[in-house]
């Protein structure tokens, strides 16, 4: 799958599909929901020529669920490792791709461990790529128009994804003790 010409944002949070549909009415935004077509939103995003493509198909959704389940004590043993390997395989096959940005709708409504996933784990890996916003069309449209640049996701993602078991929620995104001792 080729790299999209558009800036791609995955919307996550409550009613993300409805928000994608509302944003599709904007002139410079192409909204793609998971159930729109038999073709994956990732492939359709790569074919778009809109300035922004927003969709609701998080390529790391299973990893996020497994990580939060692992630390909330609700996951089965091995679920996180299986989810990570499945995500890595899908990324390698180019069935999915990491978005330019994750836009997290109404982050205050998220459970604590899920907040740590977005604003600790993912923001720790690439800080500018996770954007919190209110769950309104105006707020999301404003967030799209003011996206800042920043470092891309580490490529390949193998090391940081396989290391998730060791990323504790309330420490996620903080500098490691090794990094602090080197500075």
Phi, psi and omega in degrees: 000131181281158179290132181297152174280341184269162168278122185256129178233132173264127176268130179230151180121183182299136177059032181297324179297317178296321179294319177302315180297320179293320181290335180298340180281348179283147187299322187256013184237134172251118178261132181229120176258156184304323184270005184294327191203167175287336180280141184296146175302329180294317178292320179293325177296321181294338182266351184282152176242011177290158178298319180232138170241125176243139176212174185244017183260083181291117180292346180249017183302315180292325177293316179299315180295319180291320180294314179293322177296320179301312184277342175271359179073023182249353183268153174283147178303135178089350183298318180297314181297319179295316180297319179297312181295323177295318179295316179298318179297317179295321177294317179296320179286349183064030172287331178223166174215153176289139182284166173294322182216151165253126174252115185264113182279132176047061185299335180294341180275353183281150173296154185305313183295324178293322175300318178297327177300308185288310190260000174246292184297296185292317178293332176292329179281320180208088191305319184283352187270358179239117188239119176276145177201159174294157183269056175235153180300318180298315181295316181292319177300318177296319178297319178299319185285349182238024179298133180262156178277162180184178183297148181281168176299141177303135182232121004283157183277002186308311186297311183287328177289316180291341179271003184300329180302333182262003180263103183280134187312308184281001175247354183299133178086350178275151178300141179288160179297327178296316181295322180293323183287339179278341185268000000 
